């Protein structure tokens, strides 16, 4: 049976690793890659959408990244217990008119014994910002290790 380490039950170290792996995957903006960490029957709540299963999640992510351009994300561990992790996050993006946003949110994750995410519940708010207010300036893709996290940025 395939696994997606680190596996539950999580420690502080393995929970932080899981969060960074998720951040790195989402920053690829590649739906085919991202869905591989979820169970086939994963259940989500993302704003007002409730995708179920990898196929619906893939479609959701394709729509998301077609709309949220130049997307850059930072996730931070908030809490963990057993097979569950809570994160807070912020990401910056712009729409097709050039309006920039910083989106803030929280996610609750639950994993199976093999380390695949079975549930993802997200609450997100969008704040319009000016381009000069952006804080995420790395090249698209993985956030560099030396780039500040949410706490260091005051977010």
Secondary structure as UniProt FT lines:
FT   HELIX           12..28
FT   HELIX           31..34
FT   HELIX           35..37
FT   STRAND          38..46
FT   TURN            47..48
FT   HELIX           53..67
FT   STRAND          69..81
FT   TURN            82..83
FT   STRAND          84..94
FT   TURN            96..97
FT   STRAND          100..111
FT   TURN            113..114
FT   STRAND          117..129
FT   HELIX           131..133
FT   TURN            145..146
FT   HELIX           150..153
//
